[in-house]
Amino acid sequence: MKIVVIGGSGLIGSKVVAILRQGGHEVIVGAPATGINTITGEGLAEAMKNTDVVVDLANSPSFEDKAVMEFFETAGRNLLAAEINAGVKHHLALSIVGVDLMQNVGYMRAKLVQEDLIKRSGVPYTIIRSTQFLDFLPGIANQATDGNQVHISNVQFQPIASDDVAAFVAEATLAAPIKGILEIAGPERLTMPEFVIRYLHDTSDARQVVPNSRSQYYGGEIPNAALVPAGHAKLGTINYEKWLHNQPQKV
């Protein structure tokens, strides 16, 4: 099977590429550095020739509202047009749990536009909505830091390890398109402050977490349960403790 992984050099993409290649599949890494650019269209037509599945894991280099919308609209249109011309049989994209509930956040608006482009394209598709990654815990803490305090909204949180995300994406890549949405999440559900408190404690970080009830995420108000699955979801097997143990720098 020939598979093109857009964003194949990123956090999830590199793991997905490795899994699929280990399975004996022909995998093309789609990135500007490899001559495949979804914004300019460079290399897309050639890459799509005889391709069975396209996996879109690309992310916008900017999270500014206008820039992120332009990225996902342009990349989505260019990629899907190339797939239609080449007769690609399956388009798989990674999205976010609760994206439709967080439409006052610019990034989430752009991701929902990406989903809608896929649904309207006519290409058989699978959309995987994932919860936030455990790998993002340091960044979440840093973004919310003011002095020695970390101000975190008391929203529900069910983060998933990137290794589990990659495994689910690879599995869905080799399956038939579901023409719908699949949700994936980590095995543990707590509040965001509880996860951040654990992480700071376990990495000997002296910052103090101050929970609040504002239910904010990346500058926008969100429902308290927007970041966790509302119903059935496939759950990863790597819990917080196992994830932390596998990190390069452990305490």
Secondary structure, 3 states (H helix, E strand, C coil): CEEEEECCCCHHHHHHHHHHHHCCCEEEEECHHHCCCCCCCCCHHHHHCCCCEEEECCCCCCCCHHHHHHHHHHHHHHHHHHHHHHCCCEEEEEEECCHHHCCCCHHHHHHHHHHHHHHHHCCCEEEEEECCEHHHHHHHHHHCEECCEEEEECCEECCECHHHHHHHHHHHHCCCCCCEEEEEECCCCEEHHHHHHHHHHHCCCCCEEEEECCCEECCEECCCCCCCCCCCCEECCCCHHHHHHCCCCCC
